Amino acid sequence: MLFPDREALPSQGFHQICKMKMFSVAHKTVFVVDHCPYMAESSRQQVECDVLTKSRAQGVIPLAPVSKSLWTCAVECSMEYCRILYDVYPKDKLVNYIVSDSEFHILNSWRREDQSTHELMSALAAVGPPNPREDPECCSILHGLVAAVESLCKITELQHEKRIALMDTADRVANRGRIICLTNAKSDTHVRMLEDCIQETIIEQNKLAAGSDRLMAIQQCELVLVHIYPQGEDTLVSDRPKKEISPLLTSEVHSVRAGRHLATKLNILVQQHFDLASTTITNIPMKEEQHANTSANYDVELLHHRDAHLEFFKSGDLHMAGTSTRENGLKETVTLKWCTPRTNSIELHYCTGAYRISPTDVNSRPSSCLTNFLLNGKLDSSQFLPAERAKAQLERHTRYWPMIISQTTIFNMQAVVPLANLIVKETLTDEDVLTCQKTVYNLVDMERKNDPLPISTVGSRGKGPKRDEQYRIMWNELETLVKTHAGATDRHQRVLDCIIACRSKPPEEEDRKKRGRKREEREDRTEKNGSKETDDKSWQDSERLKGLMDKDEQESEVIKDSPDSPEPLNKKPRLTSEEIQPPERTKGPVSLLTMWSNRITAVNSRKHQEFFGRASSVNSKFELYQHLKDENGMDVHENGKATR
Amino acid sequence: MPTVVLMDVSLSMTRPVSLDGIEEFQRKNLAVHGLNMLFEHMASNYRLEFTSLMAFSSLWELLVPFTRDYNALQEALSNLEDYDKTCVEAALNGVSNVVQQEWGSACPCQVVLVTDGSLGIGKGSLRHSLQTLKQRGDDKKFPLPFPFPTKLFIMCIANAEELQMTDAMDNLEELLCLSGGDGQIFTMEGPLCMKSVQTMFGKLIDLVYSPFHAVLHCGNLSSDVQVFPRPEPVVMDEEVEPMPRTVSTDLEIVGFIEIADIASPPVISRHLVLPIAVNKDVDEVGTGTTDELEEEPSASQMAGKSPNFCVLLHGSLKVEGMVALVQLGPEWYGMLYSQADSKKKSNLMMSLFDPGPEPLPWLGKISHLGPISEAADNPYGEDDSKSPFPVQPQVKRSYAQNVTVWIKASGLQCLRLLKCFLSLIKKRLTIKKCPPTVKFM
């Protein structure tokens, strides 16, 4: 077992963004694999099984080499093709797999959920190997080829989505596809017969498609015919490069020996068909499990979109990076030497492209060592919410956001943090409201104790505002913050109510303060240019107050405490209002007992669900038997039901 | 995107412009006038652009290397000398060298070729270059297309009719085509005079050098910004979506994400995001008004004194080590981040992702991302020890599964094969109580 030398590996994976025409022939690939009796023949490429000589006890007969059938070879290499394709293009490069013997068997559909090697392998397992005893006369690859053309006419989910999205210009959605036929053909004439048959079927099917919503006419079809023959035999079919049979159909023929030649051929084809290229990462340090102290270097070959090499070609650095041509000269790989960047993950690097990869040799030890490491510990997936919610949250959080530190008091106070964190929430629980209220009580307590506030003295002359003025600024700011959220829910409103109630001062204290403040105000006014404005405002406010005095006392209380309003000229309304104020709201500086009882109430209230009556009480009063008022309403009816 | 101005200083540029006698100009004067106008515009509205000035005849010379000092460029324009004949190919080779030396081959570059449309004669003429295009060895390849992405703008100090009388227009069109087709040929309309050259350069300015202004939003906070260089429209799929997508002038921040989670993503372009003053009147005055500026603070100076969201954002991203995801249009996103120039200086930058709902596969669909506070459990864990990224694909890739590929004999791995058989045998023995048979598929 190999495992990576952790210190020597970076933690970055490989990713991809790629560009290819959305509906090129690569969008739809149909595999038609021959399942006729002759495919059960041996490929005659031997697979040694007898490698356990060392560990085997004496007297055991050595294992004879085995050999895969033509069918096994065809299935293996086509699955490799699909594996690489699905790795590099997890979406919308689709495969439809068809097996042909005395009839055709369609193993999957174009649907996205059917697109995986796992699905295909299960379906292939169900099909099983070709039956050598089946009548060869009934069997033909033609059944599968005809089905392939029919399948190409079927609309895929992506084609459907795009056609709907484009509406008037739906004709921009093209229908092209490729048929890869793995068979054992009899002769070049036989191949020509197959081509002609496909051509005819396309024309027929296109006629049918013209009259259907679910079918699309084929605009371009690429036939790739792979003739498979056993090793050691001469081929009866000759290779032929791509040629145009008709404007709708091109065809190419590859005559390949079964076994590793076939596998190499399909590996080359998948690269050609899907614009892939190969990179070999060399000298990756890995440790052997038995020798954890030493690390050996290994190479891993990867396939990916060929655009990943674009920058090399442009800069002409490809020779430096090194290319090597292998085997048949068709396949090239760019070699890159592994290097271990000493990077920390909190740096952003300029990156021009990221590409999905697939290891060429997926279960070789170095490949799986590398991929296991890259995937290590990343198996946790969580459910996320739509971005619109994120935008809404940003909106809530920025309703009141002072940009200058010295211009805010509350955001410099640790004591305000619990409330500031909660009030921006979309909804509040009763517990949240309690926390907010506690924050407010705490502030009241601070005020009573005359604790200093972190108000900046920058820009103001002397020592800055007096302590009670500081608190007035703080309360105003807190009220501004909470007001921006008060409309959200009743609970938000309750927090605002609490602040408004708590910051009101008992009259005598207020009076004392007022005297002090009046002096300040006078000084202020002589200094400020905007004194006229202040005058106007206070006049307006006092006029408003006069009007309100006759009205509901509670309302006048609210007005009185709004941030910038001046002290009322007449104290009378407030005196009356104080009597009406519910005891728990007479906040100002509270007694220790009140604080204690508030706390106990708060703690207790958490232990049970709040009584409906108390929760929706007005001034701690709740009218009983409200439904009886509503004599002909639904309530009576429902009440009746409930008693039954 | 840097600009190379390639100025034709061949003798033909000294041809006088026939006017009704008032004052006699050479074509060169018109070209210089147009370029001065361009440089003045850039100095006041596009001052971050790096521009270089090259002059060419049969030889080429780099008069001003890439700079933001537009006075130096104008200065060089006023000292142009006249040389022999036009040889475009040599000059383009020069451009290729100069750009690659300074910017490499990945940085897109704009080339503004200013010529009178008489493109040389005989060997070295553009006609000759284009005719011999296919008969060249690897060492003497025509310089176009450049290895770097190019926009070629050809400013003809001539009108279209004049160019069409010879094959000049055809040759220029072929040149544009060879460069990759991105760009335009501008000709003068009406008589050759200061006014028509202004009109022509005005069109170039509007097309290429008009600043991109946008409003950056983050909830209720916002800031007017200039995005530099201007983001280019992107064509997604010529067949299905031929209309290029353009970046919206309302950039909306959708959220913030850790740098480690976004993990150096691939981007199509990078831009500076600069806060600008809303009132641009003062800014438009251009150069030579420095004295006035001292008396009356410019709008940008005023902007420097009032709190700006960009400053807040930049500072926050830097301190927190995060990036802001920003929506650029329907299903198009980018990121805002702090990029350090040097130890002391850093800038707010914006990078554009490929358009689409899922530009970075390891984040999943951007529209599926949401605030941490809304998740049932903190996806980062209470102690910030884990991360929800990368998002796992619904279907595992082959390398994340226990696949078995037996194509290569080495891949067959007899040990594994035997283990496989043994487990099968055991199963069969226990279930069917009969001797095993093993079949290849």
Interface residues (C-beta under 8 A of the other chain):
Chain A: Q12 G13 H15 Q16 I17 K21 M22 F23 V47 E48 C49 V51 L52 V66 K68 S69 W71 T72 V75 E76 C77 M79 E80 R83 I84 Y86 D87 P90 Q115 S116 T117 H118 L124 A125 G128 P129 K162 L166 R172 V173 A174 R260 A263 E311 K314 S315 G316 S345 I346 E347 L348 H349 Y350 C351 T352 G353 A354 R356 S358 P359 D361 V362 N363 S364 S367 S368 T371 L375 K378 L379 D380 S381 S382 Q383 F384 L385 P386 A387 E388 R389 A390 K391 Q393 L394 E395 R396 H397 T398 R399 W401 M403 I404 K425
Chain B: G104 S105 A106 P147 F148 C218 G219 N220 L221 D237 E238 E239 V240 P242 E252 I253 V254 G255 E258 I259 A260 I262 A263 S264 P265 P266 V267 R270 P307 N308 F309 L312 G321 V323 Y337 Q339 D354 P359 L360 P361 W362 G364 I366 S367 H368 L369 G370 P371 S373 E374 A375 A376 D377 P379 K386 P388 P390 V391 Q392 P393 V395 R397 S398 Y399 A400 Q401 V403 T404 V405 W406 I407 K408 A409 S410 G411 L412 Q413 C414 L415 L417 L418 K439 F440 M441
